[in-house]
Amino acid sequence: MPRFAAMATIAPDDRGVDLHLIERVVARDPAAIATLYDRHGRTLYSLISRILHDRGESEEVLQEVFLIAWTRVETYDRELGSPMSWLIRIARNRAIDRLRAGRTRAKAIVGAPPAASAESPEVSALQAERRFAVSRALESLPAEQRDLIETAYFMGLSQSELAARFQLPLGTVKTRIRSGMRTLRDALQHAHDSADRRRHRA
């Protein structure tokens, strides 16, 4: 899996930060696209891998997403959604295009042999542990929260769109997402701290 910065969960109210980063990308600041990658790469990789079921292909598509974000940033329209929603749409479309082109093979993720990697066994183990922590944290959420969060971030829907899709009051959608994100943040921080303690004892 690609290397990401510190384990960070992105709360729904971080749109302002992303908008500022988009402005910096427009100004051709390479540090801004790197920061967007650190903030959202993990979520986008998860979405892409769910479509492609292939590690190597997913990594390539993830790189394509941020190349498109860098070269075509002027196509972003804040009236159509948040920067995160824009990145999700790009990721989903690129992954589907790759799938339709027939350049992937169906694979079972669980039990599949790991792809060749130049990374050390320690780094690979840490990345696998982090992926498992994300999956486990999502699965620990009540279905009513998990469904909203996954649909929001993996399909790029706004909270108003979620309310219409799930036939829920907007206030209920906001409350469930806020509560779910808080739980995810705490669970992932705990997993990150535990991994750090194990590494220091090693």
Backbone torsions as a table, in degrees:
resi	resn	phi	psi	omega
1	MET	NA	148.2	-179.1
2	PRO	-59.7	156.5	178.0
3	ARG	-81.0	133.8	177.6
4	PHE	-121.2	163.6	176.9
5	ALA	-76.3	-162.5	-175.8
6	ALA	-52.8	150.1	179.5
7	MET	-63.0	106.8	-178.3
8	ALA	-126.7	132.3	173.2
9	THR	-99.7	142.6	-174.2
10	ILE	-103.4	114.5	-179.5
11	ALA	-80.3	155.2	-177.7
12	PRO	-59.0	-24.9	-175.8
13	ASP	-88.9	13.9	-179.9
14	ASP	-90.4	12.4	-177.3
15	ARG	-59.1	-38.0	-179.0
16	GLY	-60.6	-38.7	178.0
17	VAL	-63.5	-44.6	-179.5
18	ASP	-66.0	-37.8	178.2
19	LEU	-61.7	-41.0	177.6
20	HIS	-63.3	-39.5	178.8
21	LEU	-65.8	-38.3	177.3
22	ILE	-62.0	-41.3	177.7
23	GLU	-60.4	-38.8	178.6
24	ARG	-69.5	-34.4	176.2
25	VAL	-65.1	-41.9	176.8
26	VAL	-56.8	-36.5	178.7
27	ALA	-80.5	5.8	176.8
28	ARG	66.7	43.5	175.9
29	ASP	-95.3	106.4	-177.0
30	PRO	-64.0	-26.4	178.6
31	ALA	-65.0	-28.3	-178.3
32	ALA	-69.8	-42.2	179.7
33	ILE	-68.6	-32.5	176.9
34	ALA	-66.2	-38.5	178.8
35	THR	-68.0	-40.1	175.1
36	LEU	-60.1	-40.0	178.1
37	TYR	-61.9	-45.7	-179.8
38	ASP	-63.7	-36.5	-176.6
39	ARG	-75.2	-38.7	-169.4
40	HIS	-122.6	-5.3	-176.4
41	GLY	-58.2	-40.0	-177.7
42	ARG	-64.0	-44.8	179.9
43	THR	-64.6	-42.9	-179.7
44	LEU	-66.2	-39.7	177.9
45	TYR	-61.6	-40.6	178.7
46	SER	-60.9	-44.8	178.4
47	LEU	-61.7	-48.8	-177.7
48	ILE	-61.8	-43.5	-177.5
49	SER	-68.3	-28.2	176.0
50	ARG	-66.9	-28.2	179.4
51	ILE	-85.0	-43.2	-171.9
52	LEU	-93.2	-30.0	-178.4
53	HIS	55.9	37.0	-179.5
54	ASP	-148.4	119.7	-173.7
55	ARG	-63.0	-49.3	-177.8
56	GLY	-62.9	-45.4	178.4
57	GLU	-62.5	-40.3	-178.6
58	SER	-64.5	-40.1	178.2
59	GLU	-64.4	-40.7	179.1
60	GLU	-64.4	-44.1	179.8
61	VAL	-65.0	-38.3	178.4
62	LEU	-59.5	-43.1	177.7
63	GLN	-63.8	-38.0	178.3
64	GLU	-62.4	-38.9	-179.0
65	VAL	-58.0	-47.2	-176.8
66	PHE	-78.3	-23.7	171.8
67	LEU	-67.1	-42.1	176.9
68	ILE	-63.7	-42.8	179.3
69	ALA	-60.2	-35.0	-179.6
70	TRP	-75.5	-43.2	-173.7
71	THR	-87.2	-21.1	-176.9
72	ARG	-124.9	32.1	-175.9
73	VAL	-60.5	-25.8	-179.1
74	GLU	-66.0	-15.2	179.6
75	THR	-79.9	-10.1	179.1
76	TYR	-70.8	132.6	179.2
77	ASP	-125.9	110.7	-176.5
78	ARG	-64.1	-19.0	177.9
79	GLU	-70.7	-19.0	-178.1
80	LEU	-95.5	-3.0	179.2
81	GLY	144.5	179.1	-178.6
82	SER	-75.2	163.4	174.2
83	PRO	-56.8	-36.8	179.0
84	MET	-63.4	-42.8	177.8
85	SER	-61.5	-39.5	178.7
86	TRP	-62.9	-45.5	179.0
87	LEU	-64.1	-38.6	178.8
88	ILE	-63.8	-41.4	179.1
89	ARG	-63.0	-42.5	178.1
90	ILE	-61.5	-46.7	-177.7
91	ALA	-62.0	-45.9	-178.8
92	ARG	-63.3	-45.0	-178.9
93	ASN	-65.1	-41.6	179.9
94	ARG	-66.7	-39.0	179.7
95	ALA	-66.2	-42.5	179.1
96	ILE	-66.0	-40.2	176.9
97	ASP	-60.2	-42.9	179.9
98	ARG	-64.6	-40.8	-179.8
99	LEU	-64.7	-44.8	-178.4
100	ARG	-67.4	-27.8	-180.0
101	ALA	-73.1	-7.7	176.2
102	GLY	76.7	23.1	-177.6
103	ARG	-96.3	12.2	175.7
104	THR	-123.1	158.0	174.6
105	ARG	-115.7	141.3	178.8
106	ALA	-65.0	131.2	-179.9
107	LYS	-135.5	147.7	170.1
108	ALA	-89.8	121.5	-177.3
109	ILE	-65.9	-46.1	-177.3
110	VAL	-71.9	123.3	178.0
111	GLY	86.9	-3.8	179.4
112	ALA	-71.9	143.1	178.8
113	PRO	-65.2	140.7	-177.8
114	PRO	-64.6	144.6	177.8
115	ALA	-69.7	152.8	178.5
116	ALA	-62.7	139.2	-176.9
117	SER	-147.6	145.4	177.5
118	ALA	-85.0	-3.5	-178.1
119	GLU	-74.4	155.2	179.2
120	SER	-69.9	157.7	176.9
121	PRO	-58.0	-33.8	-179.8
122	GLU	-65.4	-43.4	179.6
123	VAL	-66.9	-42.6	179.6
124	SER	-62.2	-40.7	179.7
125	ALA	-65.4	-39.9	179.7
126	LEU	-64.5	-42.7	-179.9
127	GLN	-65.4	-39.7	177.6
128	ALA	-64.2	-39.1	178.9
129	GLU	-64.6	-39.0	179.3
130	ARG	-67.5	-41.3	178.0
131	ARG	-61.9	-41.4	179.0
132	PHE	-64.8	-38.3	-179.8
133	ALA	-63.5	-41.4	178.1
134	VAL	-62.9	-47.3	-179.4
135	SER	-62.4	-44.3	-178.5
136	ARG	-66.5	-38.7	179.3
137	ALA	-64.3	-41.9	177.7
138	LEU	-63.0	-43.2	-177.9
139	GLU	-67.5	-22.9	-179.0
140	SER	-76.8	-15.2	-178.6
141	LEU	-74.1	150.5	169.9
142	PRO	-59.0	146.4	-176.8
143	ALA	-55.9	-35.7	-177.5
144	GLU	-65.4	-30.1	176.9
145	GLN	-84.7	-44.0	-176.7
146	ARG	-62.1	-42.9	-178.4
147	ASP	-61.5	-42.3	-179.9
148	LEU	-66.2	-44.8	-176.9
149	ILE	-66.4	-45.7	-179.6
150	GLU	-64.5	-40.4	179.5
151	THR	-66.9	-39.4	-179.9
152	ALA	-63.4	-47.6	-172.9
153	TYR	-89.3	-27.8	-178.3
154	PHE	-92.3	-18.6	178.6
155	MET	-115.3	-7.5	175.8
156	GLY	73.5	29.1	-179.2
157	LEU	-87.9	144.1	175.0
158	SER	-77.0	169.4	179.3
159	GLN	-65.3	-34.3	176.6
160	SER	-65.6	-40.2	177.8
161	GLU	-66.6	-37.2	176.8
162	LEU	-63.4	-42.2	179.7
163	ALA	-59.2	-41.7	179.5
164	ALA	-70.2	-41.0	-176.7
165	ARG	-65.5	-41.7	-177.2
166	PHE	-96.2	0.8	179.6
167	GLN	54.5	53.4	-180.0
168	LEU	-125.5	152.6	172.7
169	PRO	-62.0	145.7	-179.1
170	LEU	-58.2	-39.0	179.3
171	GLY	-61.5	-37.2	178.3
172	THR	-66.1	-42.2	178.3
173	VAL	-60.4	-46.1	-179.1
174	LYS	-62.2	-43.3	-178.6
175	THR	-64.4	-44.5	-178.6
176	ARG	-66.0	-41.2	179.4
177	ILE	-67.5	-42.8	179.5
178	ARG	-60.9	-44.4	179.9
179	SER	-66.6	-42.3	179.3
180	GLY	-64.2	-42.6	179.6
181	MET	-65.2	-35.8	177.6
182	ARG	-64.7	-43.2	178.4
183	THR	-63.8	-43.9	178.4
184	LEU	-61.2	-45.0	-179.4
185	ARG	-59.1	-44.7	-179.4
186	ASP	-66.2	-42.0	-178.3
187	ALA	-65.9	-42.7	-178.8
188	LEU	-71.1	-35.0	176.4
189	GLN	-65.4	-40.8	178.0
190	HIS	-62.8	-43.6	179.1
191	ALA	-63.7	-39.5	179.2
192	HIS	-65.1	-44.6	179.4
193	ASP	-64.0	-39.3	179.5
194	SER	-64.8	-41.1	178.9
195	ALA	-64.3	-40.4	178.2
196	ASP	-61.9	-42.8	-179.4
197	ARG	-64.5	-39.2	178.4
198	ARG	-65.3	-39.5	178.8
199	ARG	-65.7	-38.9	-178.5
200	HIS	-70.2	-28.0	178.9
201	ARG	-80.7	-20.4	-176.9
202	ALA	-69.8	NA	NA
